[in-house]
């Protein structure tokens, strides 16, 4: 990519000890594999699915984008709630 901007595949600026908490997700956004790419136990997946359903009840199934004054945007999407979590190893 010749244009400037954020490239999520660029690892140069990442903290070396921080890694995503979950490696794979199902079609709804529920984690299925941990940071080491091992499958999560079924009871953990069901707990995470319950948390996702609770979040959907709070904010709804729709995606909401709120633009702030400085150009920053806040995205409310329940399916993204587990994707930004990191672990330090």
Residue pairs with C-beta under 8 A, 6 or more apart in sequence:
1 7
17 88
17 89
18 86
18 87
18 88
19 35
19 86
19 87
19 88
19 89
20 35
20 83
20 85
20 86
20 87
21 31
21 34
21 35
21 82
21 85
21 86
21 87
22 31
22 32
22 33
22 34
22 35
22 40
22 82
22 83
22 85
23 33
23 34
23 35
23 36
23 37
24 31
24 32
24 33
24 37
25 31
25 32
25 82
25 83
26 32
28 49
28 52
28 79
29 52
29 78
29 79
29 80
29 81
29 82
29 83
30 45
30 48
30 49
30 52
30 82
31 40
31 45
31 48
31 82
32 39
32 40
32 45
33 39
33 40
34 40
35 87
35 89
40 48
48 82
51 81
52 78
52 79
52 81
52 82
55 78
55 81
56 78
59 76
59 78
61 78
63 75
63 76
63 77
64 75
64 76
64 77
65 73
65 74
65 75
65 76
66 73
66 74
66 75
66 76
67 73
68 74
